[in-house]
């Protein structure tokens, strides 16, 4: 991946890039200093990145080297245990706050491994706060081509675009598997070293005032992807898609669940509808030809969406 400055200079970048835009109270020199050896370029050219929608400076961090632990790059405020260092422990950024990796379908994913909120927006839509719990991260799938913005507190904003590799899928998968193999080998080597050395104090032991991380306090062989995130206290987050149709008291849209990118339909209910009655009625409908009720969420006060099973194709009659 390469970008050309408006001056004409060409910048070659890693295929894995995180653009960080410091906001109030954070200087670019502070970020560069805490990420020595990881910083690709300091960018202050408004024309450089198509994902940046204003003229503020950003820092590009190269993620071309393997992560320190496992197959995920970890972002947080504790320099020794993270791959991307932001903030000060105990001040809005957890010691280990987020991690970035891929799932079994080779999609880019982001895990909220902190008990502090992370605010996320897809394609310029509303930001929603989510957090993990100890040992149970919240997961966001970051599909190719989607513009994702992430905020941690009032001081940091990220712009993320996962590249589309469909035109060279086999080459991409080969490189990804090679990366995973390198990460596993590194973890195995670290495990051998740990068995012959004294255990090092954990972040929570050395900094008791720091916000707790969602990462369990386990050995170097822990695999973030194996953590169970099916029993999270925070609700699912849904992303609105195109409209499917309108009725007398509602409008139906496509929706995606961010944790696994499952496709649903969402029925936005008018205020005058008896919501509790409608939900109770839908829950009792179990006929195989009736679309299944899944969930309910409130977008804003007075705006509620019923999430329903998505029926691909023409009509329900056509499906059977």
FENWONOR-V646480 format. One record per backbone hydrogen bond with DSSP energy under -0.5 kcal/mol. NH is the residue of the N-H (numbers start at 1). CO is the residue of the C=O. E is the energy in kcal/mol with one decimal. If there is no record, write none. Layout:
BEGIN
NH&CO&E  NH&CO&E
END
This chain:
BEGIN
3&11&-2.2  5&3&-0.5  5&9&-2.9  8&5&-2.1  11&3&-3.2  12&10&-0.5  13&1&-2.6  17&15&-0.5  18&61&-1.5  19&159&-1.0  20&18&-0.6  20&59&-2.8  21&157&-2.8  22&20&-0.7  23&155&-2.4  24&154&-0.5  26&23&-1.7  31&27&-1.6  32&28&-2.5  33&29&-2.4  34&30&-1.8  35&31&-0.9  35&32&-0.6  36&33&-0.8  38&35&-2.6  39&35&-1.2  40&60&-3.1  41&60&-1.3  43&41&-0.6  43&58&-2.9  44&42&-0.5  46&44&-0.6  48&45&-1.8  50&48&-0.6  52&49&-1.2  53&51&-0.5  58&43&-2.8  59&20&-2.5  60&41&-3.0  61&18&-2.3  61&59&-0.6  62&38&-2.3  62&60&-0.5  63&16&-2.3  72&69&-0.7  73&100&-2.8  74&72&-0.5  75&98&-3.4  76&84&-2.3  77&94&-2.2  78&95&-1.7  79&77&-0.8  81&78&-0.8  82&79&-1.2  83&74&-2.8  84&74&-2.0  86&76&-2.6  86&84&-0.5  90&93&-0.6  91&88&-2.1  93&88&-0.5  93&91&-0.7  94&92&-0.5  95&211&-0.8  97&75&-2.5  98&75&-2.1  99&111&-1.8  100&73&-2.5  101&109&-2.2  103&107&-1.7  106&103&-2.0  108&142&-0.5  109&101&-2.6  110&140&-2.6  111&99&-2.7  112&138&-3.6  113&97&-1.4  113&111&-1.0  114&97&-0.6  115&212&-1.5  118&130&-2.6  119&151&-2.6  120&128&-2.2  121&149&-2.5  123&147&-3.7  125&122&-2.0  128&120&-2.1  130&118&-2.2  132&114&-2.7  133&136&-2.2  135&214&-3.2  136&133&-3.2  138&112&-1.6  140&110&-2.8  141&258&-2.8  142&108&-3.0  143&141&-0.6  145&162&-2.0  146&143&-1.5  148&146&-0.7  148&160&-2.5  149&121&-2.6  150&158&-1.8  151&119&-3.1  152&156&-1.8  153&151&-0.5  155&152&-0.8  156&152&-1.1  157&21&-1.1  158&150&-2.9  159&19&-1.7  160&148&-2.9  162&143&-0.6  165&163&-0.6  168&165&-1.4  169&166&-0.9  172&168&-2.3  173&169&-2.7  174&170&-2.2  175&171&-2.2  176&172&-2.6  177&173&-2.5  178&174&-1.9  179&175&-2.3  180&176&-2.5  181&177&-2.4  182&178&-2.2  183&179&-2.2  184&180&-2.5  185&181&-2.4  186&182&-2.1  187&183&-2.4  188&184&-2.5  189&185&-2.2  190&186&-2.3  191&187&-2.3  192&188&-1.9  193&189&-1.9  194&190&-2.5  195&191&-1.7  196&192&-0.7  196&193&-0.9  197&194&-1.2  206&202&-2.2  207&203&-2.4  210&207&-1.9  214&113&-9.9  215&113&-0.8  218&216&-1.9  222&219&-1.7  224&222&-0.6  226&223&-1.5  227&224&-1.2  229&227&-0.7  239&256&-2.7  241&254&-3.7  244&252&-3.4  245&252&-1.7  247&250&-3.3  251&268&-1.2  252&245&-3.3  253&266&-2.7  254&242&-2.5  255&264&-2.8  256&239&-2.1  257&262&-2.1  258&237&-2.7  258&256&-0.5  260&257&-0.6  261&257&-2.5  264&255&-3.2  265&308&-2.4  266&253&-3.2  267&306&-3.0  268&251&-2.8  268&266&-0.7  269&267&-0.6  269&304&-2.5  270&249&-1.8  273&270&-1.5  275&273&-1.4  278&274&-2.1  279&275&-2.6  280&276&-2.3  281&277&-2.2  282&278&-2.3  283&279&-2.2  284&280&-1.0  285&282&-1.1  286&284&-0.7  290&287&-2.1  294&307&-2.9  295&307&-1.6  297&305&-2.2  299&297&-0.6  299&303&-1.9  300&303&-1.0  303&300&-2.9  304&269&-0.6  304&302&-0.5  305&297&-2.9  306&267&-2.5  307&295&-3.2  307&305&-0.6  308&265&-3.4  309&292&-3.0  310&263&-0.6  312&310&-0.8  319&315&-1.1  320&316&-0.7  320&317&-0.8
END
